[in-house]
Amino acid sequence: MYLERCDIMDQNLKRSIMLEHYQNPKNKGLVEDETYLKINMNNESCIDEINLMVKLDKGIIKDIKFDGEACAICISSTSIMTDTLIGKDIETAKKIIQNYYNMIEEKAYDENILEQAAVYNDISKQPNRKKCALLSWWGIEKAIKK
């Protein structure tokens, strides 16, 4: 049920992965392209505001871009999310997203499907940070449903 690799993963390693994605976020920067779906997500309780651009083609997530102003957890979670979901088909992406939600909510999840997103396996210990880790994931779910 629980993430063995991240349970035993050194806390410093988890922090370094998060910090790397915060300092050097992947897929950051919006593009002028009408073929992308645009989603704006904001957290009313803090400064987090993320703009997502998602390119879907024949049931595949071809690309995800993002920009915005947000905390380190929100930016790193968004970067990891883009890295994890680009290239996946919609059904696989939905499974990954649901497993991520389950992990954040301390429910049963499949650690093998989460890739680097598993570094957030103990974010539930900081309830006020859950929204930070979930904001962009809620946004990509909205885009997929469109």
C-alpha positions as MATLAB code, in Angstrom:
seq = 'MYLERCDIMDQNLKRSIMLEHYQNPKNKGLVEDETYLKINMNNESCIDEINLMVKLDKGIIKDIKFDGEACAICISSTSIMTDTLIGKDIETAKKIIQNYYNMIEEKAYDENILEQAAVYNDISKQPNRKKCALLSWWGIEKAIKK';
ca = [
       0.000    0.000    0.000;
       2.542    2.581    1.063;
       5.491    3.915   -0.779;
       8.453    1.803    0.201;
      11.048    3.748   -1.764;
      10.015    7.136   -0.381;
       9.376    5.765    3.098;
      13.003    4.726    3.208;
      14.194    7.579    1.008;
      16.306    9.979    2.958;
      14.450   13.179    3.853;
      17.375   15.171    2.474;
      17.025   13.429   -0.878;
      13.305   14.227   -0.992;
      14.038   17.864   -0.139;
      16.743   18.053   -2.788;
      14.360   16.709   -5.464;
      11.739   19.275   -4.444;
      14.313   22.070   -4.329;
      15.683   21.140   -7.756;
      12.188   21.315   -9.266;
      11.572   24.646   -7.506;
      14.848   26.281   -8.537;
      14.902   24.794  -12.047;
      11.273   23.998  -12.848;
      10.617   21.903  -15.917;
       8.162   23.108  -18.555;
       7.888   26.590  -17.040;
       6.902   29.317  -19.447;
       3.713   29.813  -21.400;
       3.447   29.737  -25.184;
       1.302   31.540  -27.748;
      -0.518   28.572  -29.221;
      -4.276   28.223  -29.587;
      -4.045   24.407  -29.613;
      -3.368   24.389  -25.852;
      -6.139   24.348  -23.236;
      -5.633   27.138  -20.709;
      -6.446   26.682  -17.026;
      -5.935   29.180  -14.194;
      -5.748   27.863  -10.650;
      -5.381   29.884   -7.482;
      -5.345   29.143   -3.791;
      -7.535   31.614   -1.903;
      -5.605   31.059    1.322;
      -2.153   32.048   -0.011;
      -0.328   33.565   -2.986;
      -0.328   30.414   -5.117;
      -1.612   31.109   -8.627;
      -0.680   28.808  -11.485;
      -1.555   29.105  -15.159;
      -1.446   25.800  -16.989;
      -1.410   25.200  -20.722;
      -2.133   21.636  -21.803;
      -1.815   20.188  -25.286;
      -3.829   17.030  -25.874;
      -3.713   15.081  -29.110;
      -5.497   11.804  -29.821;
      -5.847   10.968  -26.145;
      -2.206   11.751  -25.296;
      -0.874   14.600  -23.147;
       1.600   16.011  -25.642;
       2.752   18.971  -23.580;
       2.113   20.918  -20.381;
       3.429   24.414  -19.759;
       2.965   26.518  -16.639;
       3.745   29.852  -15.100;
       2.671   31.801  -12.081;
       3.561   32.973   -8.631;
       3.563   30.314   -5.948;
       5.421   28.814   -3.027;
       8.214   26.263   -3.348;
       5.916   23.277   -2.800;
       3.414   24.449   -5.416;
       6.091   25.210   -8.042;
       8.014   21.984   -7.439;
       4.825   19.906   -7.409;
       3.763   21.499  -10.695;
       7.147   20.866  -12.280;
       7.110   17.235  -11.149;
       3.518   16.867  -12.383;
       4.416   18.115  -15.873;
       7.439   15.849  -15.999;
       5.348   12.878  -14.871;
       2.319   13.366  -17.139;
       3.756   14.544  -20.472;
       3.578   11.689  -22.953;
       0.986    9.721  -20.989;
      -2.404    8.751  -22.381;
      -5.457   10.218  -20.634;
      -6.409    6.991  -18.835;
      -2.902    6.530  -17.423;
      -2.823   10.198  -16.399;
      -6.142    9.794  -14.559;
      -4.729    6.797  -12.664;
      -1.595    8.752  -11.735;
      -3.666   11.746  -10.595;
      -5.971    9.563   -8.481;
      -3.009    7.788   -6.903;
      -1.427   11.167   -6.141;
      -4.658   12.343   -4.473;
      -4.835    9.112   -2.491;
      -1.244    9.544   -1.341;
      -1.875   13.132   -0.204;
      -5.028   12.047    1.646;
      -3.234    9.070    3.262;
      -5.300    6.479    1.420;
      -4.040    3.372   -0.357;
      -2.065    4.165   -3.528;
       0.267    2.530   -6.017;
       3.737    3.979   -5.486;
       5.038    2.555   -8.745;
       2.840    4.814  -10.860;
       3.795    8.117   -9.176;
       7.433    8.424  -10.236;
       9.029   11.525   -8.610;
       5.650   12.762   -7.343;
       6.065   10.220   -4.553;
       8.370   12.679   -2.763;
       5.193   14.302   -1.399;
       4.187   11.126    0.466;
       4.375   12.838    3.850;
       2.884   16.236    2.949;
      -0.240   15.218    4.888;
       1.784   15.874    8.055;
       1.528   19.557    7.070;
      -2.224   19.978    6.384;
      -1.837   23.660    5.477;
       0.524   22.635    2.620;
      -1.775   20.069    0.989;
      -3.414   22.663   -1.277;
       0.035   23.807   -2.384;
       0.891   20.274   -3.480;
      -2.533   19.718   -5.089;
      -3.279   22.985   -6.912;
      -1.766   22.188  -10.306;
      -2.981   18.565  -10.132;
      -6.538   19.862   -9.772;
      -5.854   22.069  -12.800;
      -4.621   19.233  -15.010;
      -7.639   17.167  -13.986;
      -9.893   20.030  -15.137;
      -8.066   20.164  -18.480;
      -8.371   16.434  -19.038;
     -12.113   16.552  -18.329;
     -12.699   19.268  -20.957;
];
